Amino acid sequence: MTRTLYHLPLSPFCRKVRLHMAEKQLAASLVEEAVWEGRAEFFDLNPAGDVPVLVEENGHTYCGAYAITEYLEEAYKLPPLLGDSATQRAEVRRLVQWFDEKFYDEVSRPILFEKVYRRLMQCGGPDTDLIRLAKESLGYHVEYLSELLTSRTWLAGEHFSLADIAAASHLSALDFLGDISWNQAQGIKEWYALVKSRPSFRSLLLDKVRGFFPPSYYANPDF
């Protein structure tokens, strides 16, 4: 049985799992799942009806980005991406939670839903006020990341970790839409270029989304 990941290309949570797996050199067949269609067969895999969903080669199914990444760290030890001490792991998990909850609520979700999923679901035009507020919040988050990187090589410390993967997953989805002004985000641009240049990122740079076209610099690691 082939390892399979049910995903959406611009979902930050799916991107996080894809990057995590790629860092561990775990290949998977990607199946794009339009969750708003409510496919009965997909609900059989995940009663929550959401992606990502990982079906392992042995047929075991793992649902949700948090559960999948924790599983990957336990099942595939190398390279370790949570840190090698309790303190480091706590900091990595803090930053993953920051992005998957705070950043997602304030930035990723409103921008992606209003600009992408409303169109794909054919449920009306975007709420431009929500998009404007989300972009204002983005500036605050960029400032915080810039502050972290003044004293750290990577977001959680001196080693690349799941914190960098989570952050890059959210930012790359926004970057696909051209919603990050890198001239105003110089404090994180060098860090993002390093993440973007990693082999694990290559498949994300080739993503296609019907009706959307990323800016020319999106697929260029040396933007």
N, C-alpha and C positions, 0 to 999 in steps of 0.2 A: 504494500500500500504506500502511496506517495504522501509525504508530508504536505499538508494543504493549509493555507492561510486565507480565510475569508476576510476581505478588507474593502475599504474605500480609499482611493488614491490620496485624497486631501484630508483624511482623518488624521489628526496629530497622534492619536492613540495607535492607529494602525501603523503609521510611520515609525513610531517608537518601537513597536514589536519587530517590524521589518529591519530596522537598523540594529536592534539588539541581536536578532538572529544572524544578520550578516556579519557582525563583529565576531560571532562565535562560529562563523563559516557553516551555518546550517541552511541548506537549500530548501526551498519550499515552492510548491505550485501556488500561484496567486489566483484567487477567484474573486472578482469584483462583485460585491453583493449590494444591490440597491435596497437597503433595509426598509425604506418607506413603502415598498411594494408588498411587504408582509408575506413573503413566500413561506408556505406551510412547512416545506422541507427544511428551511433554515431555522424555523422555530423549533423543529425537532432537535437541531444541534444546540441552539441557545434559546431557552424560553424567554430570555430578556429581549430577544429580537434585535440585538445590536452587534456591531463588529468592534474589535477583531475577535475572530474565533480561530483557534489553531487545532487542527486534527493531526495528531501524530501518526507516524508510520505504523504503530501498533493499534491504531483506531481510537485511542484515548482522546477525548475532546477537552480543550481548555478555553474558557470564555473570559473576555475582559482583559484589558491591557495590564492591570495590576497583577491579576492571577497568573497571566502568561509570563510576564517578566520575572516574577518570583519563581515560577516553575523552571524557567530557563536557567536561572542562576543556580538552582539546586541540582538540576539534571545534567547541566553542561558546565562544568566548573571553570573551564578556560576559554578565553581570558576572564578573570573575575572583574565584574563591572559595578560591584557595590562597595568596594573597598575592603581592606584587610584588617580592620579593627572595628570595634563596636562604635567608637566615636565617628570614624569615617563613614560607616554605613548609615549612621543616624543623619549625618549631614547630606549624604547622597539622597536618602529617602525624603528628607525635608525639602530639598530642591525639586525632586520629582513631584512631590505633592504640590509644591508652589505652582508648578506649571500645569499639572493635570487638574488642579482645582481653581486656584486664584487666577492664573493667567488665562485659563480656558474660559472661566466665567466672565472675566472682564474684557478679554480681547478676542481669543480664537473663536469662541462659539458665536458671538454676535456677527463678526465679520464673515465667517464661513457660512453661517446659516443665511444671512441676508444677501450675500453676494453670489453664493453657489447653490445651496440646497433649495432655496426658494425657487430658483429657475429650474433645477432638475426635477423638483416635485411639482412644478407648474402651479404654484400657489401665490402668485402675485409678485409685484415688484418689491425691491428692498426698502427697508426703513432707513433712510439716510441719516436720521438723528442717532440711531443706535450705532451705525457705522462710525459716525463722527466721535461719539463718546468712547467707542472702543479704541480708536486711533489715538485719542488723548491719553487713555490708560496705557497704551503701548509705550508712549514716551516715558512714563514713570517706570515701567518694567525695564526698559533699556537702560535707564539711569542706574537702576539697582544692579543689573548684571555688570555694567561698566565698573561700578564700585567694587563688586566682588573680584573682578579680574585685575584690579590694580595690585592685588596682593597674592593672586593665585595664578598658576599656569592654566588650569582648567577650573570649571565652575565650583567644584567641591574640594579642590586641593591641587596637588601636584600630579595627579593621574587622571587620565580620561575615564569617565564613568557614565553610569546610567543617567546622571544629572545632565551631562552634556547631550546625551541622546534625547532626553525628554525635551530640553530647551530647543535643540535644533529641529526636532520634529514639529513643534508648534511654529517656530519661526520660518521654517522652510515652506510650510503650507501657506503662510501669509506672503512669503517671498514669491511663491508661484503666482500670486495674484497681483504682485507689484505693490504691495501695501507697506513695504518697509523702505524708508528713505535712508539709504546707507550713508549718505553725506551727513545725516544727523545722528548716525549711530556708529560713529568712528570707534567708540569705546569697546564695541563688541565685534566690529567688522573683521579684525584680524583673527579673533577666536573662531568666528563663524567660517572664515575661509579655511582654517585648519580642519574643522569638522567636515566641511563640504568637500575637502580634498581626500578624505579617507575612502578607501575602496568600498566600504560598506554603504557609502552614499550614492554610488553610481546609478543604481536602479531607480532611486527617487528622482534623479535628475532627468530620467527618461520618461517619467510619468506623463500620460495624456489624459485629459478630462474633456469630454465632449462639450464643445461650445466655448472653451476657455483656452487662452494662449498665453503662456508665461512670457515675461520680458526676456529680451535677448541675453541678458547677463545671468539668468536663472541657472542655466546649465554650465556656466563657466566657473570652475573652481577658483580662478584667479580674478574674479570680478573686482 
